[in-house]
Amino acid sequence: MGTDWAAVRADFPVLRREIDGSPIVYLDSGNTSQKPNQVIDAMRDFQRTAYGPINRSAYRLAAEATDRYEGARSAVARLINAPAADEVVFTKNATEALNLVAGSWGGDNLGEGDVVVLTHMEHHANIVPWQMLAATRGVELRWVPLTDDGQLDLTDLDRLLDGAKAFAFTAMSNVLGTIPPVAKLCEAAHDAGALAIVDACQYVPHNPTDVRAWDADFVAFSAHKMCGPSGIGALWGRMELLDAMPPYLGGGNMIADVRLDGFTPAPVPAKFEAGTPPITEAVGFGAAAEYLESIGMAEIRRHEVELTRYAIDTLKERYGDDITIHGPDNVEVRGGVLSFAFRDIHPHDVSQVLDEKNVCVRAGHHCAKPLMRLLGANATTRASLYLYNDESDIDTLGDALDGATDIFGF
């Protein structure tokens, strides 16, 4: 018996809300996901009954809070099949996780003339930190191009990786939905003597993730895109790399000792978790990981593959050449991210018309301006799917696009 997706949808209270008598159709999960009762309740109950400082006090309330915090780390580690929970570092978000890698590992290991390879479909969070190193350290950046259907063009990958020290790439494009062959890219990086750094922010919420099978070196992702709260994310890294890296932020909690002449950092992961962390948010992060695990990531992926196929076919059949959906047509190599151009209507105008029907999409450059320029667009409209969406949401999207046609006279 398959998953009862209607029951899953019922876990998300905001989706029961109506505005002007109509329900919300939430198609912006690539931006941030909605939260199920299980996560909301876990955070509320922790705040009401068990909140306390972590790692610093010996009384029972604080010990319980510390256990909950570390339990969340274990839940997140289990979701991605990390070898050890201590290899999971809590960060503010995936952006901070990638900055941590660039600033700490990169700052300690990269210098004039060293090469970092990126791809043309990266989010700004996996571009700008490396550009900062290029500006301050003279690091050379190389770029993997795209094919016409929005997949990575790996024809010259060996040449691009020749002499490189790092290959940083997304596991799923937030614009094109493209899912590259992550394990193959990690292998290619290692064959060239480079580290493999994976931005999995769009991947982890939607797919079974196994960092061991990938054989990656670092993997970054965020809670808020996977049914958890904002303000917390994670960096998974190989322990030997994390051990060798200098701290990224200094202060309390990240030290073993402080003297007038210097300090000794705490062991990983505390070394990278300076100050008081987002304790309640960590509890919510762990609850989100357990919630997704209870449904099954393979089931979520199967559901989204079917829904993405339905969405592409429905919109193309309905609008033909009037709609351009960027990215691969093959749903086996893409996620449920549908960035599109609709007739000659500006994406922001499209999104405003859709909002009148309570259809929530994002319009903009999606923090991927280099990719937008390659697409020849300043912006796209983006509908992004998740486990709580169904075919009726796609049908409502199509109906709402008719409203844009009526208003703009097409």
Residue pairs with C-beta under 8 A, 6 or more apart in sequence:
2 299
3 295
3 296
3 299
3 303
5 303
5 387
5 388
5 390
6 390
8 295
8 387
8 388
9 15
9 388
9 390
10 16
11 36
11 37
11 38
11 291
11 388
12 34
12 35
12 36
12 37
12 388
13 37
13 40
14 24
14 26
14 34
14 35
15 23
15 24
15 26
15 34
15 388
16 23
17 23
17 24
18 24
18 358
19 358
20 358
22 357
22 358
23 358
24 358
24 360
25 357
25 358
25 359
25 360
25 393
25 396
25 397
26 34
26 360
26 388
26 389
26 393
27 359
27 360
27 361
27 383
27 384
27 385
27 389
27 393
27 397
28 360
28 361
28 362
28 382
28 383
28 384
29 205
29 225
29 384
29 385
29 386
29 389
30 174
30 202
30 225
30 337
30 362
30 366
30 382
30 384
31 362
31 384
32 224
32 225
32 230
33 205
33 224
33 225
33 226
33 227
33 228
33 386
34 227
34 386
34 388
35 227
35 228
35 229
35 284
35 288
36 227
36 288
36 291
38 287
38 290
38 291
39 227
39 228
39 229
39 284
39 287
39 288
39 291
42 283
42 284
42 286
42 287
43 229
43 280
43 281
43 283
43 284
43 287
46 65
46 68
46 280
46 283
47 280
50 61
50 64
50 65
50 68
51 61
51 65
51 279
51 280
52 59
52 61
52 62
52 64
52 65
52 66
53 62
53 65
53 276
53 279
54 62
54 65
54 66
54 69
54 277
54 279
55 66
55 253
55 270
56 62
56 252
56 253
57 63
65 279
68 279
68 282
68 283
68 286
69 277
69 279
69 282
69 283
70 85
71 286
72 282
72 283
72 285
72 286
72 287
72 289
73 85
73 86
73 88
73 90
73 269
73 282
73 286
74 85
74 286
75 285
75 286
75 287
75 289
75 290
75 293
76 82
76 88
76 234
76 285
76 286
76 289
77 84
77 85
77 87
77 88
77 236
78 289
78 293
79 204
79 209
79 289
79 292
79 293
79 297
80 88
80 204
80 209
80 210
80 211
80 219
80 221
80 236
81 209
81 210
81 211
81 212
81 213
82 88
82 211
82 212
82 236
83 212
83 239
84 239
86 239
86 267
86 268
86 269
87 236
87 237
87 238
87 239
87 242
87 268
87 269
88 234
88 235
88 236
88 269
89 97
89 100
89 234
89 235
89 236
89 237
89 242
89 268
89 269
89 272
89 273
90 232
90 233
90 234
90 269
90 273
90 277
90 278
90 282
90 285
91 97
91 100
91 220
91 232
91 233
91 234
91 235
91 272
92 231
92 232
92 233
92 278
93 222
93 224
93 230
93 231
93 232
93 233
94 125
94 199
94 200
94 201
94 220
94 221
94 222
94 233
94 234
95 125
95 233
96 233
97 218
97 220
97 221
97 233
97 234
97 235
98 125
98 126
98 129
98 168
98 197
98 199
98 220
98 235
99 125
99 129
99 248
100 235
100 248
100 272
101 129
101 168
101 197
101 218
101 220
101 235
101 237
102 129
102 130
102 132
102 133
103 129
103 248
104 245
104 246
104 247
104 248
104 272
105 195
105 218
105 241
105 245
106 116
106 129
106 130
106 133
106 137
106 139
106 166
107 133
107 137
107 246
108 244
108 245
108 246
109 165
110 116
110 133
110 137
110 139
110 165
110 166
111 137
111 138
111 139
112 137
112 138
112 139
113 138
113 139
113 140
114 137
114 139
114 140
114 165
115 139
115 140
115 141
115 142
115 163
115 164
115 165
115 166
116 130
116 133
116 134
116 139
116 140
116 141
116 142
116 164
116 165
116 166
116 167
116 168
117 141
117 142
117 143
117 144
117 160
117 161
117 164
117 166
117 167
117 168
117 169
117 189
117 194
118 126
118 127
118 130
118 141
118 142
118 143
118 144
118 168
118 169
119 143
119 144
119 146
119 152
119 169
119 170
119 180
120 143
120 144
120 145
120 146
120 370
120 371
120 374
121 146
121 150
121 152
121 170
121 173
121 175
121 176
121 178
121 368
121 371
122 168
122 169
122 170
122 199
122 368
122 370
122 371
123 170
123 174
123 199
123 201
123 366
123 367
123 368
124 367
124 368
124 369
125 199
125 201
125 367
126 168
126 169
126 170
126 197
126 199
127 370
130 139
130 141
130 168
131 141
133 139
134 140
134 141
142 160
142 164
143 160
144 152
144 153
144 154
144 157
144 160
144 169
145 152
145 153
146 152
146 153
146 374
147 153
149 327
149 328
149 329
150 173
150 176
150 178
150 326
150 327
150 328
151 178
151 180
151 328
151 333
152 169
152 178
152 180
152 185
154 188
157 185
157 188
158 188
158 192
161 167
161 188
161 189
161 191
161 192
161 194
162 192
163 192
164 189
164 192
164 193
164 194
165 193
165 194
165 195
166 189
166 194
166 195
166 197
167 185
167 188
167 189
167 192
167 194
167 195
167 196
167 197
168 197
168 198
168 199
169 180
169 185
169 196
169 197
169 198
169 199
170 180
170 198
170 199
170 200
170 201
170 202
170 203
171 179
171 180
171 182
171 198
171 199
171 200
171 202
171 203
171 204
171 219
172 178
172 179
172 200
172 202
172 203
172 206
172 207
172 335
172 337
173 179
173 202
173 327
173 337
173 368
173 371
174 201
174 202
174 337
174 366
174 367
174 368
175 326
175 327
175 337
175 339
175 366
175 368
175 371
175 372
175 375
175 380
175 382
176 326
176 327
176 328
176 334
176 337
176 339
176 371
177 308
177 327
177 328
177 334
177 335
177 336
177 337
177 338
177 339
178 327
178 328
178 333
178 334
179 203
179 207
179 333
179 334
179 335
182 198
182 203
182 214
182 216
183 213
183 214
183 215
185 196
186 196
186 198
186 214
186 215
186 216
186 217
187 215
189 195
189 196
190 196
190 215
195 217
195 218
195 241
196 214
196 215
196 216
196 217
196 218
197 216
197 217
197 218
197 220
198 214
198 216
198 218
198 219
198 220
199 220
200 209
200 219
200 220
200 221
201 220
201 221
201 222
201 225
201 233
202 225
202 335
202 337
203 209
203 221
203 335
204 221
204 225
204 226
205 221
205 225
205 226
205 227
205 292
205 386
206 297
206 300
206 301
206 304
206 335
206 336
206 386
207 297
207 300
207 301
207 335
208 297
208 298
208 301
209 219
209 297
211 219
211 236
216 236
217 237
217 238
217 241
218 235
218 236
218 237
218 238
218 241
219 235
219 236
219 237
220 233
220 234
220 235
220 236
221 233
221 234
222 230
222 232
222 233
222 234
223 229
223 230
223 231
223 232
223 233
223 234
223 281
223 284
223 285
223 288
224 230
224 231
224 232
226 288
226 289
226 292
227 288
227 291
227 292
228 281
228 284
228 285
228 287
228 288
228 289
229 278
229 280
229 281
229 284
229 285
229 288
230 281
231 278
231 281
232 277
232 278
232 281
232 282
232 284
232 285
234 285
235 272
239 268
242 268
242 269
242 271
242 272
243 268
246 265
247 254
247 265
247 271
247 272
247 274
248 272
248 274
249 272
249 274
249 275
250 263
250 274
251 274
251 275
252 274
252 275
252 276
253 266
253 270
253 273
253 274
253 275
253 276
253 277
254 265
254 266
254 270
254 271
254 272
254 273
254 274
254 275
255 263
255 264
255 265
255 266
256 264
256 265
256 266
256 267
257 263
257 264
258 264
265 271
292 300
295 387
300 387
303 387
304 335
304 336
304 385
304 386
304 387
305 331
305 332
307 336
307 385
307 389
307 390
307 391
307 394
308 331
308 334
308 335
308 336
308 338
308 385
309 331
310 391
310 394
311 336
311 338
311 383
311 385
311 394
311 397
312 325
312 329
312 331
312 338
314 394
314 395
314 398
315 323
315 325
315 338
315 340
315 394
315 397
315 398
315 401
316 323
316 325
318 398
318 401
319 342
319 398
319 401
322 342
322 343
322 410
323 340
323 341
323 342
323 343
323 401
324 340
324 341
325 338
325 339
325 340
326 339
326 340
326 341
326 375
326 380
327 334
327 337
327 338
327 339
328 334
336 384
336 385
336 386
336 389
337 382
337 384
337 385
338 382
338 383
338 384
338 385
339 366
339 380
339 381
339 382
340 380
340 381
340 382
340 383
341 347
341 377
341 380
341 381
342 350
342 381
342 401
342 404
343 404
343 405
343 408
343 410
344 410
345 404
345 408
345 410
346 379
347 363
347 364
347 379
347 380
347 381
348 363
348 364
348 379
349 404
349 408
350 361
350 363
350 381
350 401
350 404
351 361
351 362
351 363
351 381
353 400
353 401
353 403
353 404
353 407
354 360
354 361
354 381
354 397
354 400
354 401
354 403
354 404
356 400
356 403
357 396
357 399
357 400
357 403
359 396
359 397
359 400
361 381
361 382
361 383
361 384
361 397
362 381
362 382
362 384
363 379
363 380
363 381
363 382
364 379
364 380
364 382
365 372
365 378
365 379
366 372
366 380
366 382
372 378
372 379
372 380
383 397
385 393
404 410
